[in-house]
Amino acid sequence: MEIRLATRDDFKAIDEFDIFLGNRMTEIERSELWVALEENLVIGYISFNEQFYTRPFVHYLNVRKEYRRSGAGRFLMLKFEELYRQSERLFTSTESNNLPMLLLLEKLGYKCCGVVDKIQKESEIIFCKELNPSESKS
């Protein structure tokens, strides 16, 4: 499995299975979107930036249905962690009923650090992973 920064050429393949609101092209143009490929097919993507209180935050993690449980989501999250390995903390969120993502986050060592209710039908759970706690300033 190859993990690399997305390009404009990946947009059509991403759009075939994208389940989230918004347009991924903006994230591609900002270099905020990475893709997982299997035999040159885009099978998943991760979108992140530092706009969550200037902290690294995964906004979207999505894998084609037929490739779920293949490790693609895990590899994409590990790429995120690698890119921000010098950070104190990493953040993401998911809906309270998204069991696959909840299990993945648990396996990767993310801890619940908050819940947002009434923003959508399901509660949104915020997760944090401490990377360099001894360097923590806040």
Secondary structure, 3 states (H helix, E strand, C coil): CEEEECCHHHHHHHHHHCCCCCCHHHHHHCCCEEEEEECCEEEEEEEEEEEECCEEEEEEEEECHHHCCCCHHHHHHHHHHHHCCCCCEEEEEEECCCHHHHHHHHHCCCEEEEEECCCCCCCEEEEEEECCHHHCCC
